[in-house]
Amino acid sequence: MVRSVLRTALGVGFMAAMMASASAQVLEIGVDNGPTGLDPHVTTAFPSFMVVNGNIYEGLTAIDKDLKTVPGLAESWSISADGKTYTFKLRSGVKFHDGSAMEAEDVVSTIKRVLSKDIASPLASRLSAVDSANAVDATTVEMKLKEPSAALLSSLATIAIVPSSMEANKDALQKTPVGTGPFKFQEWQPNGFILLAKNEAYWDKGMPKLAGLKFNILPESATRQVGLSNGQYALLPNIDAATALQLKGKPNAKLAETMDLAYTLIGMNTSKPPFDNPKVREAVNYAINRQEIVDAALFGAGVPGGPLSPALKSWALNVNQFACYKPDPAKAQALLKEAGVATPVAVSMKVLPRQDIKDIAQVVQEQLNKAGFKVELINQEQGQFIQDWRNSNFDLFASLNAGQPDPDDYFFRTFRTGGSTNVFKYSDTEIDGLLDQARTTQDQAARKAAYDKVQQKLACSGPVAHLTYGTLFSAMNAKLQGYDVMPNRSLLTLRNASY
Amino acid sequence: MNRVLLARLIDLVIVLFGVSVIVFLMIRLIPGDAVAIMLGANTEITPERMAELNRRVGLDRPIVEQYLLWAGNALRGDFGTSLWTGRPVAGEILLHLWPTLELTFLALLVGAVLAVPVGCLMAQTRGGAADVVMRVTAIAGLTIPSFWLGIVLILLLSSWAPGFASLGYVPFSEDPLGNLQRMMLPAIALALPILANLSRLVRSAMLDALGQDYVRTARAKGLSERRVVYKHALRNALIPFLTSVGIMTGYLLGGAIVVEQVFAIPGLGRLILGAIAERNYPLIQATILVVTAGFVFVNFLVDFLYIVVDPRVRA
């Protein structure tokens, strides 16, 4: 009796589950962390970026899957001969999720919002070249720059356009975002899920195809994997190589991959010995065997990489062009001798708390020790790591950094003297000159030539030993079509996906 | 009776005050402040903008002032807003409290309720085959971690019954069947160690009670063994059992963190974990206070139950 009741109950449960999955068009996504707020100008943390970027919000421009800058909310633009005036023509018929029309005034107030001290947006520096923005008419925006900025168009893709009513509002967008994107915010249960519904009034007719997106927050890797295998979740975006290997060949699971823009690195503090000496930094590069790191810590899913990701095909130099990328511990030791430092050189390395970075740090420690260093690893908690990073309180650190589609976005703030994330205190007049020159010219060939020189110099004696660019995987249900993995980890292509 | 309970009530208030002060100070001693973490290691930010953010979240004031302000508001039921989402902390806690309460209830229901007959049976068959088998099983139940058991259960179920939604959480009011489906495995994973622990406890307390004079008297009066065990001996064996149930309830209310992680249940445990990682001060303070209050309150209830079960405590 009891058994038959149980069996019936289980049967009913299965049927309910099957019916639910048959009628569902909302894409169930499994992510490891929930967003930490949804204001696109305030919270730049990755879990938030993944939800809002391209799904809820759009910029004037957009970055496509080949990392090219393409039209977004601006249909077209023109640049004045001196490179200091940009005129954007907006798409017509674009509506915000609250029903109001998106017009030039909204773009202007968005720029003001990002630059305002009150909002304290970490994105403000992306608009540092902008002097003023004004609405010429409802669909035309004119931006005046203080100086030409070759990276402006690419940067604008990261500035979400919000309604003008939000200009001074610090809190509302954190909870209830209002954008123009293909999906609109519906519900957020912290630690549970975040649900976006299809934007029926989306300007790109026929898009999106899905009825909505549900980001289920699943901190455990095993949970996400099982959820994908049993069909409860249809997409696990941006998984690491270890997880991808485990999912390979599993029923229901299909893998897609691309080259990551983000890179692993060893940072060196050039404000104090021994890393104030370029020869010591060069020795570090000669000591490191990058292929060994790829094999040991990334399960072979990645490539050794220089200052720019191989995904940036039109910018990145091939690593064969960097002499120091050929591992040579003897040369490293000779360089240390030349530098006049006593060996073994005792230094500490602070490690970002991520499993892949911990693995990499151990491999690097071993390699450096063989070449005349004596490295002590310091495993840190996230908050402590960030604080020490900000305060340049380190000899060496091992970390993972996000890359940018335009070299200026990354190089200028990282390596320019006084750059906002130049925590290495690096200062080199030649590099400064090249970066300034590349920033202010629109001539593509001249920019390329300048960045080639920058890469050559940074690769061997810069403050960062670039290590690897990983393969970025997404695991998905075989039924999911039309979704492409983006090198910058954006989920923008979900608008084209069907399930 | 009132005197005992009144003393416990005063204890409760003192403990809550003490915890609020300690938590307030301790989380500010953890390196890495909320603003730094909010901005991450990969963003561009000037010191002025950082100061502005500090001012916005109130971290620029002296720590005593911060505490008094917070405590004053908390006494009025206002626990502030989450630093990250800007939502009221009280609302977030309520949202996360329910899944944890449900999980606690289910795990105790399975674990504690089964433990009584199992423990009694073990005591009655002491040294026999049934006793040995149950004791060995209980030791296994104690040593297997819940999270491991949880993962194994998920894996087994997903291979036997693919399509069975066993992860995440849906409220009972929205989808009762879906709710029970998802709560079944985590409840079992949490209940097994409880069952193992409590059944051993009932067994030994029972053995102790069965050797007492009043049990011999009861038997001598010709009562059935069942009546002797459940009516006379059990009542006395219940005191250590209740204490343990109280402590376990407190532990479960604190969020069986790892099990909540494994099954992706948005309970209090995950709320606390996330809040600490984000240095979300108002949220950490309030959740720990709520969990402490739960713990102290359950123990208060246990004290009350002692009085009901054991007349000697009333003195």
Interface residues (C-beta under 8 A of the other chain):
Chain A: L10 V12 G13 F14 A16 A17 M18 A20 S21 G34 T36 G37 T43 T44 A45 K117 D118 A120 S121 P122 L123 A124 S125 R126 K170 D171 Q174 K175 W188 Q189 P190 N191 G192 F193 N216 I217 L218 P219 E220 A222 T223 V226 G227 S229 N230 G231 Q232 P251 L352 E381 Q382 G383 Q384 F385 I386 Q387 W389 R390 S399 N401 A402 R413 S420 T421
Chain B: I30 P31 G32 D33 A36 I37 M38 L39 G40 A41 N42 T43 E44 I45 T46 E48 R49 M50 E52 L53 R56 S82 W84 T85 G86 R87 E92 L95 H96 I151 I154 L155 S158 A161 P162 G163 F164 A165 S166 L167 G168 Y169 L177 G178 Q181 Q261 V262 F263 A264 P266 R270 L271 G274 A277 E278 R279
